[in-house]
Amino acid sequence: MKKQSLSQKLLSKNYVIFIFSVVISIAIWSYMSLNASNDTTVTISNIPIQMELSESTHDLGLQIFTGEEQPVASVTVTGNRTILGSVKASDFTVTASANSVTSSGFFTLPVSASKKNPTSNFQITNSTPSSVTVMVDYFKESEFPIQDQISFNVEDGYYGAVSMPYTKVSISGPQSELMKINKVAAVAEVSGTLTESADAEASIVLFDENGNELSTKLLTMNVKTMTVNINVLKEKNVKVETGFTNKPSGLDLSSLTEIYPSSILLAGPEETLKTIVSVKTEAIDFSTLSNEKKTFSALAINIPEKCKNISNNATAKVTLDLSGLSKKEFDVDTFKVEGLSDGYKAEVTSKSISVIVIGPESELDDLSAEKITAAIDVSGSTLKTGSVEMPVTFKFSGVSGCWAYGTYRANLNISEDK
């Protein structure tokens, strides 16, 4: 028996492989042809539902409101497997018709689905939902203040204040829904007890006049949530003192002054509060005070930077009883001009000035006109040369509890010092 050559063996093997490949190809073709000829069912989802409103109703100003997101539908179709493989959501029109609606209110509208190309070789067998509920109303947009409704607890001796990045919210939607809104609040609840500042995520919640929470489904808001800061500060009780200007350095007012409140509660950074023992009211100018009893009913209390006044009193009532002091008038002829620029001189054209002085009787008895100087500060004047009228203050020698009562001015002439 003759042995086959190597080339004959390879030829025989390749022939077998060829025959096998042909058989497999015919089988696959037959399977695909068989399945392609069969109908199948496919569901296409997320098809936007288009809302239809009659032109006459639209002309009245009415609109359809469905909520923040457009309703979508699913459509089930039957047809050739190969054809359905290329079908997509854009091949359908799904419509909710409100053509019969002529007034405002909630309405349930029938939903229908159709092919955009009527000649497409597949059939719609079902669509869901079969209906949608919408509101028909007039459009309205309003702005509401956001109230703080953040719930939190702080350790004793600490104070917490909420800071919000937004203080107002713009809300639009059906007119009847906006008219229900009585209050808008940022709502959050922080767990634990705070001793330092913290952030919290707050939701914007709408309430009616009875305090019931309202649905926002049909409304559009430019702010829905926000991060609020709870600023936690240390508390400290500090003394309230009266502020003064032009007060005589030697006048003791401790028994002559009554102030209410005598103290307030401050909140601030701990390092800042360590340096604060008292706060002062807005200043009372001593030049306005005579030897009488006088009450200032609402002096603002000055609060240090970075601190908050967390007492109920933003102002203080101060009573000064200066009725035990005396009053005396002097004719002063000693003048001193201060603040002159180099190369200039000044001459006071007023030869004397009559001044009323208030102070303890013992000091007034020792005081004389020679011990009083009328000082004129021209450093703030824009006049280089010429005549000008300037305010006058008084300096006393030998006494420390007296002051000049009233407002005084004097004339002087400024010229170059050649």
C-alpha positions in Angstrom: 0.0 0.0 0.0 1.4 3.3 -1.0 1.9 6.1 1.6 0.2 9.5 0.9 2.5 12.4 0.4 2.4 15.3 2.9 0.7 17.6 0.4 -2.1 15.1 -0.2 -2.7 14.8 3.5 -3.0 18.6 3.9 -5.3 18.8 0.9 -7.6 16.2 2.3 -7.7 17.8 5.7 -8.6 21.3 4.3 -11.4 19.8 2.3 -13.0 18.4 5.4 -12.7 21.8 7.1 -14.3 23.5 4.1 -17.3 21.1 4.1 -17.8 21.6 7.8 -17.7 25.4 7.5 -20.3 25.3 4.7 -22.6 23.2 6.9 -22.3 25.5 9.9 -22.9 28.6 7.7 -26.1 27.2 6.3 -27.3 26.3 9.8 -26.7 29.8 11.1 -28.3 31.4 8.1 -31.3 29.2 8.4 -31.6 30.0 12.1 -31.4 33.7 11.6 -33.8 33.6 8.7 -36.3 31.6 10.7 -36.1 34.0 13.7 -36.1 37.1 11.5 -39.4 36.1 10.0 -41.0 35.8 13.4 -42.7 38.7 15.2 -41.5 39.8 18.6 -42.6 42.3 21.3 -40.5 45.2 22.6 -41.2 48.0 25.1 -39.8 51.5 24.5 -39.6 53.6 27.7 -39.0 57.3 28.6 -41.1 58.8 25.9 -42.0 62.4 26.8 -45.7 63.0 27.0 -46.7 66.1 25.1 -49.5 68.3 26.6 -52.1 69.8 24.3 -54.2 72.8 25.4 -56.8 74.4 23.1 -55.9 77.7 21.6 -58.9 79.4 23.1 -58.0 78.3 26.6 -54.3 79.3 26.0 -55.5 82.7 25.0 -57.2 83.1 28.4 -53.7 82.9 29.9 -54.2 79.4 31.3 -51.3 76.9 31.3 -50.8 73.2 32.0 -48.6 72.4 35.1 -47.3 68.9 35.5 -44.6 69.4 38.1 -40.9 69.9 37.9 -40.3 66.9 35.6 -42.1 66.2 32.3 -44.2 63.0 32.5 -43.0 60.1 30.4 -44.7 57.0 28.9 -43.8 53.5 27.8 -45.0 52.0 24.5 -45.2 48.3 23.7 -44.8 47.4 20.0 -45.0 44.2 18.0 -43.2 43.5 14.7 -40.3 41.9 12.9 -37.3 41.4 15.2 -34.9 43.0 12.8 -37.1 46.1 12.4 -37.7 46.5 16.1 -34.0 46.5 16.8 -33.8 50.0 15.4 -37.0 51.5 17.0 -36.4 54.3 19.5 -38.4 56.7 21.6 -38.2 59.5 19.0 -40.3 57.3 16.6 -43.4 57.9 18.8 -45.7 60.7 19.7 -47.4 60.4 23.1 -50.1 63.1 23.8 -52.3 64.1 26.7 -55.1 66.2 25.4 -56.7 69.0 27.4 -58.6 70.5 24.5 -61.9 70.2 26.3 -60.6 72.1 29.4 -61.8 75.7 29.7 -61.2 76.6 33.3 -58.6 76.2 36.1 -58.3 73.2 38.3 -57.0 69.6 38.4 -57.9 67.4 35.4 -57.3 63.8 34.4 -56.3 63.7 30.8 -56.3 60.6 28.5 -53.0 59.6 27.0 -52.6 58.3 23.5 -49.6 57.0 21.6 -49.0 57.0 17.8 -46.2 56.3 15.3 -44.6 59.4 13.9 -44.3 57.5 10.6 -47.6 55.8 10.0 -46.1 53.5 7.4 -43.6 52.0 9.9 -43.8 48.2 9.8 -44.7 47.5 13.4 -47.8 47.9 15.6 -48.4 49.6 18.9 -50.1 47.1 21.2 -50.1 49.0 24.5 -49.0 52.3 26.2 -48.7 53.4 29.8 -49.9 55.4 31.6 -53.3 55.5 30.1 -54.0 58.9 31.8 -52.2 61.7 33.6 -53.4 64.2 36.2 -52.4 67.8 35.6 -53.3 71.3 36.9 -54.6 74.0 34.6 -54.1 77.5 36.1 -52.6 80.9 35.6 -48.8 81.3 35.9 -47.5 83.3 38.9 -44.0 84.0 40.2 -43.3 85.5 43.7 -40.3 86.0 46.0 -40.5 84.9 49.6 -38.2 85.6 52.6 -36.6 82.4 54.0 -37.1 82.0 57.8 -34.7 80.1 60.0 -36.1 76.8 61.3 -32.8 75.1 62.2 -33.0 73.0 65.3 -29.8 72.6 67.3 -28.4 72.6 70.9 -25.3 74.3 72.3 -23.4 73.7 75.5 -24.2 75.9 78.5 -22.2 79.1 78.3 -22.3 79.1 74.5 -24.5 80.9 72.0 -25.4 79.7 68.5 -26.5 81.8 65.5 -27.5 80.6 62.1 -26.1 82.1 59.0 -27.8 81.3 55.6 -26.3 81.9 52.2 -29.8 82.8 50.8 -32.4 84.9 52.5 -35.0 84.8 49.8 -36.4 82.2 47.3 -38.1 82.7 44.0 -41.1 80.4 43.5 -43.2 80.0 40.3 -46.1 77.8 39.3 -49.9 77.7 39.4 -51.4 80.8 40.9 -53.6 78.9 43.3 -50.7 76.9 44.7 -48.6 80.0 45.4 -51.5 81.7 47.2 -51.4 78.8 49.8 -47.9 79.7 50.9 -47.8 81.5 54.2 -44.2 80.9 55.3 -41.0 79.6 53.7 -38.4 78.1 56.0 -35.0 76.5 55.9 -35.5 73.3 57.9 -32.8 71.1 59.4 -32.0 69.3 62.7 -28.5 69.0 64.0 -27.8 66.2 66.5 -25.7 66.4 69.5 -24.6 69.4 71.7 -22.4 72.0 70.0 -19.4 73.7 71.4 -18.0 74.9 68.1 -19.3 76.1 64.8 -20.9 73.5 62.4 -22.6 73.3 59.0 -25.9 71.7 58.2 -27.8 70.8 55.1 -31.2 72.5 55.2 -34.3 71.9 53.0 -36.6 74.7 51.8 -40.0 73.9 53.1 -43.3 75.7 52.4 -46.1 76.0 55.0 -49.7 77.2 54.8 -51.4 79.5 57.3 -52.1 76.5 59.6 -48.5 75.4 59.7 -49.0 72.4 57.4 -46.3 71.5 55.0 -47.2 72.2 51.3 -46.3 70.1 48.3 -43.8 71.6 45.9 -44.5 69.1 43.1 -46.1 71.7 40.8 -43.8 74.5 41.8 -40.4 75.6 40.6 -37.9 77.1 43.1 -34.5 78.6 42.5 -33.4 77.3 45.9 -34.4 73.9 47.2 -31.6 73.1 49.6 -28.7 75.0 51.1 -25.8 74.6 53.5 -26.3 76.8 56.6 -23.7 77.6 59.2 -24.3 77.5 62.9 -21.8 80.0 64.4 -21.2 78.9 68.0 -19.7 81.6 70.2 -18.7 81.9 73.9 -20.9 83.9 76.2 -19.8 86.6 78.7 -21.6 89.1 80.9 -20.0 92.5 80.6 -20.6 95.9 82.3 -22.2 98.8 80.4 -20.6 102.2 80.9 -21.5 105.6 79.6 -19.3 107.0 76.8 -18.3 110.7 77.0 -16.4 113.2 74.9 -14.8 116.4 76.4 -15.2 114.9 79.9 -13.0 116.6 82.6 -10.3 114.1 83.7 -10.8 114.9 87.4 -14.6 114.6 87.5 -15.8 111.5 89.3 -19.2 110.5 88.0 -19.7 107.2 89.8 -22.2 108.6 92.2 -23.8 111.0 89.6 -24.7 108.5 86.9 -27.4 105.9 86.6 -27.4 103.5 83.7 -29.9 100.7 82.6 -29.1 98.0 81.7 -25.9 98.0 83.9 -24.7 94.9 82.0 -25.4 92.9 78.9 -24.6 89.4 77.6 -22.1 89.3 74.8 -21.3 86.4 72.5 -18.0 86.2 70.6 -14.8 84.3 70.0 -13.3 83.2 73.3 -10.0 84.9 72.6 -11.8 88.2 71.9 -14.0 88.0 75.0 -10.9 87.5 77.3 -9.9 91.1 76.6 -13.4 92.7 77.1 -14.6 93.7 80.6 -17.1 96.4 79.6 -18.8 98.1 76.7 -19.7 101.8 76.3 -22.7 103.6 75.0 -22.5 106.2 72.3 -20.7 109.3 73.6 -22.4 112.1 75.4 -20.6 115.4 74.7 -19.9 117.3 78.0 -20.2 120.6 76.2 -23.9 120.0 76.0 -24.3 119.4 79.7 -25.2 122.0 82.3 -25.4 121.8 86.1 -28.8 120.0 86.0 -30.3 116.5 86.0 -30.7 115.1 82.5 -31.8 111.7 81.1 -30.8 110.2 77.8 -33.4 107.5 77.1 -31.9 105.6 74.1 -28.1 105.6 73.8 -26.9 102.9 71.4 -24.6 100.4 73.0 -21.4 99.9 71.0 -20.5 96.3 70.5 -16.9 95.1 69.9 -16.0 93.7 66.5 -16.7 90.0 66.0 -19.1 90.0 69.0 -22.9 90.0 69.2 -25.2 91.6 71.8 -27.5 88.7 72.8 -29.4 90.6 75.5 -32.8 92.2 74.8 -31.3 95.7 75.2 -29.7 97.3 72.2 -29.8 100.8 73.8 -29.2 102.1 77.3 -31.0 104.7 79.5 -28.5 107.1 81.2 -29.4 109.7 83.9 -26.8 112.3 84.8 -27.4 114.3 88.0 -25.1 117.3 87.8 -27.4 119.6 89.7 -25.0 119.6 92.6 -22.3 121.4 90.5 -22.0 125.1 90.0 -21.9 127.5 87.0 -19.8 130.6 86.4 -19.1 132.9 83.5 -15.6 134.2 82.5 -14.4 136.6 79.8 -11.4 134.9 78.3 -8.9 136.9 76.3 -6.0 134.4 76.0 -6.1 132.7 72.7 -3.8 129.9 71.3 -3.8 128.9 67.6 -2.8 125.3 67.0 -2.1 123.4 63.8 -0.7 126.2 61.7 1.5 125.1 58.7 5.1 126.2 58.6 5.5 129.6 57.1 2.1 130.9 58.2 0.9 133.0 61.1 -2.5 133.8 62.6 -4.1 136.7 64.4 -7.3 136.3 66.4 -9.5 139.2 65.6 -11.9 138.4 68.5 -10.3 140.2 71.5 -12.2 138.2 74.1 -14.8 135.5 74.4 -17.4 135.0 77.2 -17.6 131.3 78.3 -19.8 129.5 80.8 -17.9 127.0 83.0 -19.5 124.2 84.9 -17.8 122.4 87.8 -17.5 121.8 91.5 -18.0 125.1 93.4 -14.6 124.8 95.1 -12.8 124.6 91.8 -14.8 127.5 90.3 -13.9 129.7 93.3 -10.2 129.1 92.5 -10.6 129.6 88.8 -10.0 132.9 87.0 -10.1 134.1 83.4 -6.3 134.1 83.4 -6.3 130.3 84.0 -8.4 129.7 80.9 -7.1 129.5 77.4 -9.3 129.6 74.2 -7.7 127.1 71.9 -8.3 127.2 68.1 -7.2 124.3 66.0 -6.8 125.2 62.3 -5.2 121.9 61.2 -8.5 120.8 59.6 -9.1 124.1 57.7 -8.6 124.2 53.9 -8.0 127.9 54.0 -4.3 128.9 53.4 -4.6 132.7 53.9 -7.5 135.0 54.8 -10.1 135.4 57.4 -11.9 132.4 58.8 -14.3 131.5 61.7 -13.2 128.4 63.7 -14.5 126.4 66.6 -13.0 127.2 70.0 -12.3 124.8 72.9 -11.1 125.7 76.4 -8.2 124.5 78.5 -8.1 125.1 82.2 -5.1 125.4 84.5 -5.2 124.4 88.1 -8.6 122.6 88.0 -9.5 119.1 86.7 -13.3 118.9 87.2 -14.5 121.8 85.1 -15.7 122.1 81.5 -17.1 124.8 79.1 -20.8 124.6 78.5 -22.0 125.5 75.0 -20.5 126.0 71.5 -18.1 128.8 70.8 -16.4 130.2 67.7 -13.8 132.9 67.0 -12.6 134.9 64.0 -8.9 134.9 63.0 -6.8 136.0 60.0 -4.2 133.7 58.5 -1.3 135.1 56.5 2.2 134.2 55.3 4.9 134.6 57.9 7.4 136.7 55.9 
